Amino acid sequence: MGASNIEQELSLYNSSILANLNFAGSPATFNPSISADNPGEPWLKVRPLQTGDFHRGFLQILSQLTAVGNVSLAQFLNRFAQMRASGDYFVTVIVDTRSDKIIGSATLVLEHKFIHGCSVRGRLEDVVVDDTYRGKQLGKLIVVTVSLLAQRLGCYKMSLDCKDKLIPFYKSIGYVLEPGNSNTMNIRYEQPSAAVSANHTSGSEPTLPIDPS
Ligand SMILES: CC(C)(COP(=O)(O)OP(=O)(O)OC[C@H]1O[C@@H](n2cnc3c(N)ncnc32)[C@H](O)[C@@H]1OP(=O)(O)O)[C@@H](O)C(=O)NCCC(=O)NCCS
């Protein structure tokens, strides 16, 4: 099934929040000047992930970043629906409209805190540009897009993990290694067990009052 056969495509989030992002206020420099609204070519489009992007090579693009595995359409749509319902996932893509293919992607994830007055932190995840389109500012374009989106959505900061060789790339976009606070540590689970649902809405949990006062 081609992407054009999908009758009702859903967007992961409302595309209007990508309009008029303040690229002039970003520390990144673009030469020539481009933005999410005007990506430099009439056939380039920056937009939220859509359900039909399964057929536009979205997972193939991600496989240039890391192992994706054999993800079925049903699995993709299920994960898409979870992300969409949460309202915290802003998977943003670049499309080559000539071929109707996804050629780049980056994700902003919102992390809700109790600290800093119940603030929100942004996490930059899964940045990739198709290898035949690299070196044309599209990596910078997609990262700056989701970084400005984080700012627009009220995040107090945006963080990322990257390989050492990509530090210059992210520095050129305004990300800094903060002295004394620049370590990433991981623990890896070789054989993840079946996920246990932590959803409290389906059980016999008491309902929280909306207004506790
Ligand atoms: C990293 C990546 C997204 C960059 O995409 P791109 O479209 O080639 O990047 P741009 O053309 O916007 O490059 C922006 C700047 O970063 C530099 N840069 C790009 N890739 C770089 C790399 N791998 N190492 C060092 N610098 C790099 C460019 O030279 C350019 O510098 P300039 O602004 O001084 O000219 C792309 O190489 C990619 O998809 N890599 C594989 C996946 C990956 O590693 N993702 C990052 C995970 S943290």
The ligand as an SDF file (V2000), in Angstrom:
LIG
                    3D

 48 50  0  0  0  0  0  0  0  0999 V2000
   24.2570   14.2040   12.3950 C   0  0  0  0  0  0  0  0  0  0  0  0
   23.4270   14.4550   11.1520 C   0  0  0  0  0  0  0  0  0  0  0  0
   21.9670   14.5280   11.5350 C   0  0  0  0  0  0  0  0  0  0  0  0
   23.8650   15.7880   10.5270 C   0  0  0  0  0  0  0  0  0  0  0  0
   23.0360   16.0190    9.4030 O   0  0  0  0  0  0  0  0  0  0  0  0
   23.4830   16.9650    8.1960 P   0  0  0  0  0  0  0  0  0  0  0  0
   22.2730   17.2890    7.4160 O   0  0  0  0  0  0  0  0  0  0  0  0
   24.6200   16.3640    7.4540 O   0  0  0  0  0  0  0  0  0  0  0  0
   24.0250   18.2300    9.0130 O   0  0  0  0  0  0  0  0  0  0  0  0
   24.1740   19.7110    8.4810 P   0  0  0  0  0  0  0  0  0  0  0  0
   24.3840   19.7270    7.0050 O   0  0  0  0  0  0  0  0  0  0  0  0
   23.0460   20.5050    8.9970 O   0  0  0  0  0  0  0  0  0  0  0  0
   25.5290   20.1230    9.2070 O   0  0  0  0  0  0  0  0  0  0  0  0
   25.5660   21.1540   10.1600 C   0  0  0  0  0  0  0  0  0  0  0  0
   26.9830   21.3470   10.6360 C   0  0  0  0  0  0  0  0  0  0  0  0
   27.4170   20.2180   11.4040 O   0  0  0  0  0  0  0  0  0  0  0  0
   28.5770   19.6550   10.8290 C   0  0  0  0  0  0  0  0  0  0  0  0
   28.4390   18.2020   10.8990 N   0  0  0  0  0  0  0  0  0  0  0  0
   27.4540   17.4670   10.3270 C   0  0  0  0  0  0  0  0  0  0  0  0
   27.6320   16.1580   10.5920 N   0  0  0  0  0  0  0  0  0  0  0  0
   28.7560   16.0730   11.3340 C   0  0  0  0  0  0  0  0  0  0  0  0
   29.4670   14.9980   11.9120 C   0  0  0  0  0  0  0  0  0  0  0  0
   29.0930   13.7240   11.7670 N   0  0  0  0  0  0  0  0  0  0  0  0
   30.5730   15.2880   12.6270 N   0  0  0  0  0  0  0  0  0  0  0  0
   30.9950   16.5670   12.7740 C   0  0  0  0  0  0  0  0  0  0  0  0
   30.3590   17.6280   12.2540 N   0  0  0  0  0  0  0  0  0  0  0  0
   29.2630   17.3950   11.5420 C   0  0  0  0  0  0  0  0  0  0  0  0
   28.5970   20.1330    9.3930 C   0  0  0  0  0  0  0  0  0  0  0  0
   29.9120   20.2010    8.9040 O   0  0  0  0  0  0  0  0  0  0  0  0
   27.9750   21.4990    9.5180 C   0  0  0  0  0  0  0  0  0  0  0  0
   28.9280   22.4530    9.9360 O   0  0  0  0  0  0  0  0  0  0  0  0
   28.8340   23.9910    9.4430 P   0  0  0  0  0  0  0  0  0  0  0  0
   27.4950   24.5100    9.9340 O   0  0  0  0  0  0  0  0  0  0  0  0
   30.0080   24.6280   10.0860 O   0  0  0  0  0  0  0  0  0  0  0  0
   28.9020   23.9160    7.9570 O   0  0  0  0  0  0  0  0  0  0  0  0
   23.6690   13.3340   10.0880 C   0  0  0  0  0  0  0  0  0  0  0  0
   25.0520   13.2320    9.8330 O   0  0  0  0  0  0  0  0  0  0  0  0
   23.1330   11.9750   10.4850 C   0  0  0  0  0  0  0  0  0  0  0  0
   21.9470   11.6910   10.2870 O   0  0  0  0  0  0  0  0  0  0  0  0
   23.9980   11.1000   11.0350 N   0  0  0  0  0  0  0  0  0  0  0  0
   23.5960    9.7210   11.3880 C   0  0  0  0  0  0  0  0  0  0  0  0
   22.6870    9.6660   12.5780 C   0  0  0  0  0  0  0  0  0  0  0  0
   23.2700   10.3480   13.7960 C   0  0  0  0  0  0  0  0  0  0  0  0
   24.4230   10.1530   14.1650 O   0  0  0  0  0  0  0  0  0  0  0  0
   22.4220   11.1950   14.4310 N   0  0  0  0  0  0  0  0  0  0  0  0
   22.7760   11.9350   15.6160 C   0  0  0  0  0  0  0  0  0  0  0  0
   22.4850   11.1790   16.8500 C   0  0  0  0  0  0  0  0  0  0  0  0
   22.8980   12.1040   18.3040 S   0  0  0  0  0  0  0  0  0  0  0  0
  1  2  1  0
  2  3  1  0
  2  4  1  0
  2 36  1  0
  4  5  1  0
  5  6  1  0
  6  7  2  0
  6  8  1  0
  6  9  1  0
  9 10  1  0
 10 11  2  0
 10 12  1  0
 10 13  1  0
 13 14  1  0
 14 15  1  0
 15 16  1  0
 15 30  1  0
 16 17  1  0
 17 18  1  0
 17 28  1  0
 18 19  1  0
 18 27  1  0
 19 20  2  0
 20 21  1  0
 21 22  1  0
 21 27  2  0
 22 23  1  0
 22 24  2  0
 24 25  1  0
 25 26  2  0
 26 27  1  0
 28 29  1  0
 28 30  1  0
 30 31  1  0
 31 32  1  0
 32 33  2  0
 32 34  1  0
 32 35  1  0
 36 37  1  0
 36 38  1  0
 38 39  2  0
 38 40  1  0
 40 41  1  0
 41 42  1  0
 42 43  1  0
 43 44  2  0
 43 45  1  0
 45 46  1  0
 46 47  1  0
 47 48  1  0
M  END
$$$$
